[in-house]
Structures are given as structure tokens and as C-alpha cells.
């Protein structure tokens, strides 16, 4: 029995480690692409494209770790802190660095500031949540069925998804062209939403054992995508 429980406890942290691995790999791919931007833009574009998929994979691992922890009854301060550190890398550093490198050539100073604002707001949002949880304060409302501030994994997933969509619009090319100028305003908007105290529906509100949860899941997904 103890061995069974220890395996359940290990699984969420393994998922968090997978999240961190994807974020670290995405960051490496972005740095490799940055080195090739001037000499081989096609290869750089491929590396940026790979980085986007790793960011999206990190979102998948992040979704799993919290769910497994709640199912096993092993939500802990250690897991919360580990998850936040992984989130800063995967959903803070990697997307900020990606947008910074993609739009750098036209607006180096402005893009640097925007990327930092996004990273700082994401880190502040995580710190606010962890501090409230450690002090047993209501970081969320409505019995923890809502998020306060836009979640940083959702923000990073939105940036990555829109970048993929823009690449699809520029089909046959390895760069975004003028479409890339959509990214800095989007990043600023998401920075504000993360730092705000607006309420967003949480996936914790879903009771996955009932059929009524299916339409609720779809509604929550649509809200997060189009916010």
C-alpha cells in the first residue's frame, strides 16, 4: 500500500519534471535559432517551430501534474513550488525569449522591454498564488473554482498557438513576415491579464465523473482561448 501511494506521489512530480524539460528544451532551440537567424533563416525558423511544440508539450505536462496530485490526494507545498519554478521556465522565459528573437530585428529595445514585462507579470502571478496558498489565504474565489488573474500556462499556450497559426498563414515560409507584429501587443495584453485580479474559470470546477461536465469543459476552453 505504501509503495502504491509513493508511486502516486511520484507521478505528479515526474509530470512537472516533464514540463521543465520541455521548457528547457524550447529555450535551447530558441537560442540555437537565434545563432542562425542571420546566416540561415530557414534553419532558424525550423528551430523556432520546434520550440513552439515543446512549449505546447509543457502545457500538456502542466495539466497532468495538478490533476494527478489531486487524484492521489498529494497536493503539497513542495509540489506547488516545483510546479511554479517549472512554469517560470516553460511559460515565462521560453515564450518571452521566442517573441523577443522573432521580432528583435525591427524593434530591439521595445521588444526587450515587452518580453521582460511578460516574464515579470507571469512570475508575479505565480508568486501571488503561492504566497496566498502558503498563508492559507483565498487566492481563488468561489471555493477555488476560479483563477485570479490569467494563468501563465494558458498565456504561453495562447502565444504558442497563435504563432503556429501565423506560421500556417505564411504557409511555405519559415518566418512570419508582417504577421509577427501581432505578437508584442498580444504579449502586453496577456501580461496585464495575468497581473490583474479578473476571475477566470478553473478546470478544478469540473467534475469529470458527470456528463454535465463535458459542455462545461467546452465553455471553459472557449473562454480561455478567446479572452
Helices and strands as residue ranges (DSSP letters): H 2-36, H 41-72, H 77-87, I 88-93, H 94-103, H 108-134, E 146-148, H 152-169, G 177-180, H 181-195, E 199-201, G 203-205, H 212-226
